[in-house]
Amino acid sequence: MDNSATRRPGGARANQRALQESIKALIVERGLAAGSPLPTESELMGELTVSRHPLREAMKALEAVGIVDIRHGYGTYVGSVPFSALEAGLSFRTALSVRGDYADIRNLLEVREVLEAGLVGRVLAAHSHLDFAGLDAAVTRMEEEAEHGRFTPEQDWTFHETLYRPLGNELVLDLLQVFWKVFNTLDADLPRAPDAPAATARWHRQILDALLAKDESALHEAISGHFRGIRDRLEIPR
């Protein structure tokens, strides 16, 4: 039996992966920043020793994950590499987890807690740059809506964005927003305690109070309490 037909697709896939890696390496080696133009298609065909069809296939694959930005009629540019692919993957995995043992939700929650707890020192160091009025407004809105048994997810995100933006790390904000969006999408399918809106508002008020007092220990405890509350709501063992 001739196995060449079986081997060819695997070889083609391997060649595509190698070509995509070569394009990424070219971007890195030349120090091209987001928005920088790539060499023309003809130039890339010559530099990478590849024909037009596989090159276009590779470019489409890289465009799908944001590594390149194909602007028809203008050329191809280095992309901004958004986190949409990560968000889609996590959303799918955690949606499956809701109907399983919550393992992936537990893991994602742990990553988020490690990240936020690890930022406590930096947040306190940026104390003079924090927008306390904005933080208080977000928590106050949460408290007002909680009195009517309503969540305010947009205020929840506003609080976290306002808290971490002064750190000047856009990657942190992007990652936290992905985590927040994933959890927010799942919210309606997760177990919910009767006082969940009030508890959510209370957690955020405790974080804000600890920040105002510049109390690092209290801030750690408030953030830990925040995530402990989420674990309890999800009935995820610590």
Secondary structure, DSSP 8 states (H G I E B T S, - for coil): ---HHHHHHHHHHHHHHHHHHHHHHHHHHTT--TT-B---HHHHHHHHT--HHHHHHHHHHHHHTTSEEEETTTEEEE----SHHHHHHHHHHHHHHHTTTSHHHHHHHHHHHHHHHHTHHHHHHTGGG--HHHHHHHHHHHHHHHTTT---HHHHHHHHHHHHGGG--HHHHHHHHHHHHHHHHHGGGS---TTHHHHHHHHHHHHHHHHHTT-HHHHHHHHHHHHHHHHHHHT---
